[in-house]
Amino acid sequence: MSALSISQYFPFPRVRIKRQWVLPDAKKAYLEAVPDSRFRPICHLCGKPANRIHSRERRWVRDLDFGPARVWIRCLYRKIVCPHCRQTPIEELDLFDPYLRVTKRLARYVFELSKIMTVQEVSRHLGLDWKTVKAIDRKFLEREYGQTDYQGLRILAVDEVSIRKGHRYLTVVLDYESGRVVWVGKDRKARTLRRFFSGMTREQRQKLEAVVMDMWDPYIAAVRTKVPHVKIVFDLFHVVAQFSRIIDKVRNSEYRKASQANKEVFKGARYLLLKNRSNIRRPKDRRHLEELLRLNKVINAVLILKDKLKHIWTYRSRTWAEKALEEWCALARAVNHPAVKKFAKTLCRYRYGILNHCEFPIHTGKLEGVNNKIKVIKRRAYGFHDVRYFSLKIIQAFAN
Ligand SMILES: [Zn+2]
């Protein structure tokens, strides 16, 4: 037993520290806390005083470390009969959360640490089970961000995040103006986004003006059924990313085609390209060169198309944007490749969302930033098999 009193470091209201003992190596300290008999017990559910004691209970809870010592408190507390709640809840002691095995101040500390450290790191640092750490963090997150805050929304950005590559997705809704993540939902279906809009009041829905997104039909369908007045704007970054995949396709298929036609196309290519064209007499060599040039032509064409595509988003005049879009589609159709033609068709079909960009010139950098930050959260392995927890972590990361 230590002669030094440490009890003043444990100033919990409604509680009296009755005993304290520190192990000789000072690695562990124990305290015993009892309810302060000067107060009438109050209900932890409603905060009203109770009229009857139901039973007396005890439990061990972990507290903040005291110097190098881990601290445990043996808490004696009462179950009460609450006339308001008509239950027998435990009394409120301002010491521990009724559902957690740690003191309130340790729980707060775990929550703060979890903002900057992974669950595993916090668990190791405090010598707590990782499940306890996660439960504490999730409880605080649920309290702070569990309810969707639909206030002040005018322009939204909607995007998908893959949780496991190509398997499961989350839909992330961002307040475009503040950068706050408003909502995260499971999947990327029409009903996913419909669920988000369903949580809004009619007034809140009417205040919405535009939503920026990818050319993804389920999202478009959800906007059209739930908030038909809202303007859909397609995001440049997504459209260009989609076209880049077309470029890859073109490159692959062109190379494949070329090598099927003549396996030696690339082997002899250098010789043919360097040679003076009029000196190439053999018909076989001529065909070879033509093939090479054709191959380059298609690839060059799609590279030029990519630059021109980005340019469409720079217009502020709907008329000019429309003209640029038409020109682009005509050019793309002229390229002799089915994937490029198909993409031109798609772009034509979605023209409204590209032209809406003139009215709502929403920049794309913000969305990229969001995606990168979410990737960081994911990489830190916040146990994202728990989708709800992962979602709350995302909302928290963008709250400030
Ligand atoms: Zn009560």
Boltz pocket constraint, residues with backbone or C-beta under 6 A from the ligand:
constraints:
  - pocket:
      binder: B
      contacts: [[A, 43], [A, 44], [A, 45], [A, 46], [A, 47], [A, 48], [A, 82], [A, 83], [A, 84], [A, 85], [A, 86]]
      max_distance: 6.0
